Amino acid sequence: MRAEDWATLGKHLIANASTLELIVQADEEGASKPEIMTNGIMWLIRQHLVDEFEGSLHPSSLLIDLGVRISSQRFELSAPDLEELLVKIEQACERFQSAKDFSHADAEREQRSIWLAVRQVVTHLRDEHRAATEFIEGRYGFSPRFEDRLRDIRQAVERLERLANKLDSFEYNKLSSWCFSDRTLRRLLITTLHNAVMRERTRLVDLIKRLDQLGVTVRKRNRMRQVVLAVESWLQAGNVPDLDDILDRADAAEWVSASPLALGGHLHPPVEDSQAIDDMALLIQSLPAPKVRKASEDPRARPPARVIPTVVEVVEAPIPFAQPHLEAMLEALKESRTPQSASRYWADNAEREYGVNVWLYALDAYYRNLLVVAEKTEIPLRYVLEPVAEPMPRGIANQVVTDLTLRIKRRGE
């Protein structure tokens, strides 16, 4: 790079320092785009220092690597080995617990180290997913030969499988044990890191399926290309196809398209043959008579009649099973201002004939009906019912919901 290029980079970094800080400190959803995109931000996007994805701005691995090297000497790369990062997160959590009671500055430094490690993992997973998606969208990559294309696809699948195996180390119980009931660590390790790993695991399974389908498509197209080249070479050699052998085959109807038939006809009986004319007349007489539509009766000619409306019996709809229980939970939420657990409520107010699984199904169905009514009436609900699920096993997209949490809706939701 020339001196002018370094000067341009420094100028744009200085002019957009506050924006870059917001982008780097944002969660995995990214930072919202500013209303006015400056030339500096556009220049950073063109240089792939900042990524624009789904209307949000995300830091690139190079930008995070640069920021980590400047702010802390403990971390080395923006996308290191995930197992090594996991060990560093565990050690940082232990140091954070040791320093929390003695030195507030040391605790903040260790907390930032954990935050940087979590951001590195999330950014690395997002970059891996984007690279694999771009490879699939490019269909064949840049390899001209058939064997090279299959090799690229196989290597991509193996790369994603190795990444999926590394994600198995980020277990929920392991990360939860490192939190030591600390809300800050739980927000970093469970809400941010573990949720990102679960989402990436689901995406990896989908990408592996798409890569397998891409391999099948490559093989089919290569087979079709070989057949077309063989036929073309045979015709260019001066050979003439003999269709008689094809028409003599048992499946000749699949090779020859049927000639179209006209949907009409004309009778041309011999005028001189009286017998043929008589036979034609007998045939026409034997045909059934044409159907004639009955004339509709004029409604004005009908005599007036009195119509007595029937009385429809109105039956009141039964009260939904979950309605009184949800109202009781809302009253408790209004008084305590703390989230309410549906399983804990049912343990205290359970009806004997229904288990907790029936209660959770009924409460979730009733809440979804309330969402539909709120959308139609344009009167939003002031509370949210969130599911609490167990960790999703690898290769399975289903999750077991163990509880429902009722809380007040936050601003902006």
C-alpha positions in Angstrom: 0.0 0.0 0.0 1.1 3.5 -0.7 1.2 6.3 1.9 -2.0 7.8 0.4 -3.8 4.5 1.0 -2.8 4.5 4.7 -3.8 8.1 5.0 -7.2 7.4 3.5 -7.7 4.4 5.9 -6.7 6.5 9.0 -9.0 9.4 7.9 -12.0 7.2 7.6 -11.3 5.4 10.8 -11.0 8.6 12.7 -14.1 10.1 11.2 -16.3 7.1 11.9 -14.7 6.0 15.3 -18.0 6.3 17.2 -19.9 4.4 14.6 -17.3 1.6 14.5 -17.5 1.3 18.3 -21.3 0.8 18.1 -20.8 -1.8 15.3 -18.2 -3.8 17.2 -20.1 -3.7 20.5 -23.4 -4.7 18.9 -24.8 -8.2 19.4 -25.1 -10.9 16.8 -28.0 -9.1 15.2 -25.6 -6.3 14.2 -26.0 -2.5 14.4 -28.7 -0.6 12.6 -27.6 1.3 9.6 -27.4 5.1 10.1 -29.9 7.3 8.4 -27.2 8.9 6.3 -24.5 6.6 5.0 -21.3 8.7 5.0 -18.6 8.2 2.4 -16.3 6.8 5.1 -18.8 4.0 6.0 -19.3 3.2 2.3 -15.5 3.0 1.8 -15.2 0.7 4.8 -17.9 -1.6 3.3 -16.2 -1.7 -0.1 -12.9 -2.6 1.6 -14.8 -5.5 3.5 -13.8 -4.0 6.9 -17.6 -3.6 7.7 -20.2 -6.1 6.3 -23.7 -5.1 5.4 -26.1 -8.0 5.9 -29.9 -7.9 6.0 -30.1 -4.2 6.7 -27.6 -4.2 9.5 -23.9 -3.5 9.8 -21.5 -6.2 11.2 -17.8 -6.0 11.9 -15.6 -8.2 9.7 -13.1 -10.7 11.2 -10.3 -8.4 10.1 -11.8 -5.4 12.0 -12.3 -7.4 15.2 -8.8 -8.8 14.9 -7.5 -5.3 14.6 -9.5 -4.0 17.5 -8.5 -7.0 19.7 -4.8 -6.4 19.0 -5.1 -2.8 19.8 -7.2 -3.1 23.0 -5.8 -6.3 24.5 -2.7 -8.4 24.0 -4.2 -11.6 25.4 -6.1 -12.6 22.2 -4.2 -13.2 19.0 -6.6 -13.9 16.0 -10.2 -13.0 15.2 -11.1 -16.5 14.2 -8.8 -18.9 16.3 -9.6 -22.5 17.1 -12.9 -22.9 18.8 -11.7 -25.4 21.3 -8.8 -23.1 22.3 -11.3 -20.2 22.7 -13.5 -22.4 24.9 -10.5 -23.0 27.2 -9.8 -19.3 27.3 -13.4 -18.5 28.2 -13.3 -21.1 31.0 -10.1 -19.6 32.5 -11.4 -16.1 32.1 -14.6 -17.0 34.0 -12.6 -18.4 36.8 -10.4 -15.3 37.0 -13.5 -13.1 36.9 -15.0 -14.9 39.9 -11.7 -14.6 41.8 -11.3 -10.9 41.0 -15.0 -9.9 41.5 -14.7 -9.7 45.3 -11.2 -8.1 45.4 -10.6 -5.8 42.5 -13.4 -4.2 40.4 -10.9 -3.2 37.7 -9.6 -6.7 37.3 -13.1 -8.0 37.1 -14.0 -5.6 34.4 -10.9 -6.5 32.4 -11.8 -10.2 32.7 -15.4 -9.5 31.7 -14.2 -7.7 28.6 -11.9 -10.6 27.8 -14.9 -13.0 27.9 -17.0 -10.6 25.8 -14.2 -10.4 23.2 -14.0 -14.2 23.1 -17.7 -14.5 22.6 -17.7 -11.9 19.9 -14.9 -13.8 18.1 -16.8 -17.1 18.2 -20.1 -15.5 16.9 -18.2 -13.6 14.1 -16.4 -16.7 13.1 -19.6 -18.8 12.9 -21.3 -16.0 10.9 -18.3 -15.9 8.5 -18.3 -19.7 8.0 -22.0 -19.7 7.3 -21.7 -16.8 4.8 -18.7 -18.5 3.0 -20.6 -21.8 2.7 -23.7 -20.0 1.5 -21.8 -18.1 -1.2 -20.2 -21.3 -2.4 -23.6 -22.9 -2.7 -25.2 -19.9 -4.4 -22.2 -19.9 -6.9 -23.3 -23.5 -7.7 -19.9 -24.9 -8.9 -17.4 -22.4 -7.5 -14.5 -21.6 -9.9 -13.4 -25.2 -10.8 -13.7 -26.1 -14.5 -13.3 -29.8 -14.2 -16.0 -32.3 -12.9 -13.6 -34.0 -10.4 -12.5 -30.6 -9.0 -16.1 -29.5 -8.5 -16.9 -32.7 -6.6 -13.7 -32.3 -4.6 -14.7 -28.7 -3.7 -18.1 -29.8 -2.6 -16.7 -32.7 -0.5 -14.2 -30.5 1.1 -16.9 -27.9 2.0 -19.0 -30.7 3.6 -16.0 -32.0 5.6 -15.3 -28.4 6.7 -18.8 -27.9 7.9 -18.8 -31.3 9.7 -15.6 -30.5 11.5 -17.1 -27.1 12.6 -20.3 -28.9 13.8 -18.2 -31.3 15.8 -16.4 -28.4 17.4 -19.8 -26.9 18.3 -20.6 -30.0 20.4 -18.1 -28.7 23.0 -20.4 -25.6 23.7 -22.8 -27.6 25.9 -25.5 -25.8 27.8 -24.6 -27.5 31.1 -20.9 -26.7 30.7 -21.5 -23.0 29.9 -24.1 -22.7 32.7 -21.7 -24.2 35.3 -19.1 -21.5 34.4 -21.6 -18.7 35.1 -21.6 -19.3 38.9 -25.1 -17.7 39.1 -23.7 -14.4 37.8 -26.2 -12.5 35.6 -23.5 -10.9 33.5 -21.8 -14.2 32.7 -25.1 -15.8 32.0 -26.1 -13.1 29.5 -22.8 -13.5 27.7 -22.5 -17.3 27.7 -26.1 -18.5 27.6 -28.1 -15.7 25.9 -25.5 -14.7 23.4 -23.0 -17.5 22.9 -25.1 -20.6 23.4 -28.1 -19.2 21.4 -25.7 -18.3 18.5 -24.2 -21.8 18.6 -27.7 -23.4 18.5 -28.7 -21.3 15.5 -25.5 -22.1 13.7 -25.9 -25.8 14.3 -29.4 -25.7 12.6 -27.9 -23.7 9.7 -25.0 -26.1 9.4 -27.4 -29.1 9.0 -29.3 -27.2 6.3 -26.1 -26.3 4.5 -24.8 -29.9 4.6 -28.1 -31.0 3.0 -27.9 -28.3 0.3 -24.3 -29.3 -0.4 -25.3 -33.0 -0.8 -28.1 -31.9 -3.2 -25.5 -29.8 -5.1 -23.3 -32.8 -5.5 -26.2 -34.9 -6.9 -27.0 -32.0 -9.3 -23.4 -31.8 -10.5 -23.3 -35.6 -11.2 -26.6 -35.5 -13.1 -25.5 -32.6 -15.2 -22.1 -34.2 -15.9 -23.9 -37.4 -17.1 -26.2 -35.3 -19.4 -23.2 -33.5 -20.7 -21.4 -36.8 -21.5 -24.5 -38.1 -23.3 -24.9 -34.9 -25.4 -21.2 -34.9 -26.3 -21.4 -38.6 -27.4 -24.4 -37.9 -29.6 -22.8 -34.8 -31.1 -19.6 -36.7 -31.9 -21.6 -39.6 -33.5 -23.6 -37.2 -35.7 -20.5 -35.2 -36.7 -18.9 -38.5 -37.8 -21.5 -38.6 -40.6 -23.8 -41.2 -39.1 -27.5 -41.0 -39.8 -30.0 -42.0 -37.0 -32.2 -44.9 -38.0 -35.7 -44.4 -36.5 -37.1 -47.7 -37.6 -35.5 -49.6 -34.9 -36.8 -47.1 -32.3 -40.3 -47.3 -33.7 -40.2 -51.1 -33.5 -39.5 -51.1 -29.8 -42.2 -51.9 -27.2 -41.9 -48.4 -25.8 -42.2 -46.7 -29.1 -45.2 -44.6 -27.9 -42.8 -42.8 -25.5 -40.5 -41.8 -28.3 -43.0 -40.6 -30.9 -45.5 -37.9 -30.1 -49.1 -38.4 -31.2 -50.4 -36.3 -34.1 -53.0 -33.8 -33.0 -56.7 -34.7 -33.7 -59.2 -32.1 -34.8 -62.2 -31.7 -32.5 -64.8 -31.8 -35.3 -65.7 -33.6 -38.5 -67.8 -33.6 -41.6 -70.1 -36.3 -43.0 -69.8 -37.0 -46.7 -72.2 -39.8 -47.5 -72.2 -41.1 -51.1 -75.0 -39.3 -52.9 -75.6 -42.1 -55.3 -75.9 -44.9 -52.7 -79.4 -44.7 -51.4 -78.8 -47.6 -48.9 -76.0 -45.7 -47.3 -78.2 -42.6 -47.0 -81.0 -44.7 -45.3 -78.5 -46.2 -42.9 -77.2 -42.7 -42.0 -80.8 -41.5 -41.4 -81.5 -44.5 -39.1 -78.3 -43.8 -37.2 -79.3 -40.2 -36.6 -82.8 -41.1 -35.5 -81.4 -43.6 -33.0 -79.4 -40.9 -31.2 -81.0 -39.6 -28.0 -83.0 -36.4 -28.1 -81.0 -33.2 -27.2 -81.5 -31.9 -23.7 -83.7 -28.8 -23.5 -83.4 -26.5 -20.6 -86.7 -25.9 -18.9 -88.0 -22.4 -19.0 -87.7 -20.7 -15.6 -90.8 -19.6 -13.9 -91.5 -15.9 -13.7 -91.1 -15.0 -10.1 -93.6 -12.1 -10.5 -96.4 -14.7 -11.3 -96.0 -16.5 -8.0 -98.4 -15.6 -5.2 -96.9 -13.8 -2.3 -96.1 -15.9 0.7 -95.1 -14.9 4.2 -91.7 -15.9 5.4 -91.3 -16.5 9.1 -87.7 -16.2 10.2 -86.5 -19.0 12.4 -85.1 -18.1 15.8 -81.5 -19.1 16.2 -80.7 -20.3 19.6 -77.6 -18.4 20.9 -75.3 -20.5 22.9 -72.6 -18.8 24.9 -69.1 -20.0 24.2 -67.4 -21.8 27.1 -64.7 -20.0 28.9 -61.3 -21.2 27.6 -59.5 -23.5 30.0 -56.3 -21.3 30.2 -58.1 -17.9 30.5 -58.6 -17.8 34.3 -55.1 -19.1 34.9 -53.5 -16.6 32.5 -55.4 -13.8 34.3 -54.1 -15.0 37.6 -50.6 -15.0 36.3 -51.1 -11.5 34.9 -52.2 -10.3 38.3 -49.1 -11.8 39.9 -47.0 -10.2 37.2 -48.6 -6.8 37.8 -48.0 -7.0 41.6 -44.4 -8.4 41.6 -43.2 -7.0 38.3 -41.0 -10.1 37.8 -41.4 -12.8 35.1 -43.8 -15.6 36.0 -43.1 -19.3 35.4 -46.1 -21.3 34.0 -44.7 -24.6 35.4 -44.2 -23.1 38.9 -47.8 -21.7 38.8 -49.2 -25.1 37.8 -47.3 -26.8 40.6 -49.1 -24.5 43.0 -52.5 -24.4 41.3 -52.7 -27.6 39.4 -55.9 -29.4 38.5 -55.6 -33.1 39.3 -56.9 -34.4 36.0 -54.4 -32.4 33.8 -50.6 -32.6 33.8 -48.2 -29.9 33.3 -47.7 -30.8 29.6 -51.5 -30.3 28.9 -51.3 -27.0 30.8 -48.4 -25.7 28.7 -50.1 -26.8 25.4 -53.3 -25.1 26.4 -51.6 -21.9 27.6 -49.5 -21.6 24.4 -52.6 -22.2 22.2 -54.6 -19.6 24.0 -51.8 -17.1 23.9 -51.5 -17.6 20.1 -55.2 -16.9 19.7 -54.8 -13.7 21.7 -52.0 -12.7 19.3 -54.3 -13.2 16.3 -57.1 -11.2 17.9 -54.6 -8.4 18.8 -53.4 -8.3 15.2 -56.9 -8.0 13.8 -58.0 -5.4 16.3 -54.6 -3.5 16.1 -54.4 -3.5 19.9 -51.1 -5.0 20.9 -50.6 -7.1 24.0 -48.5 -5.7 26.8 -47.0 -9.0 27.8 -45.0 -11.7 26.1 -45.1 -15.5 26.7 -41.6 -16.9 26.0 -40.8 -20.7 25.8 -37.9 -22.2 27.8 -36.5 -25.1 25.8 -33.8 -27.7 26.5 -30.6 -27.7 24.5 -31.2 -29.0 20.9 -29.3 -32.2 20.1 -27.0 -32.2 17.1 -28.7 -33.1 13.9 -32.3 -32.6 15.2 -34.2 -29.4 14.7 -36.8 -30.1 17.3 -36.6 -28.7 20.9 -38.4 -29.8 24.0 -40.2 -26.9 25.7 -40.1 -27.4 29.5 -41.6 -24.1 30.6 -43.3 -20.9 29.5 -42.3 -17.5 31.0 -44.7 -14.6 31.2 -43.1 -11.2 31.3 -43.8 -7.6 30.4 -43.1 -6.6 26.8 -40.0 -4.4 26.5 -40.0 -1.2 24.6 -39.5 -1.7 20.9 -40.7 -5.4 20.8 
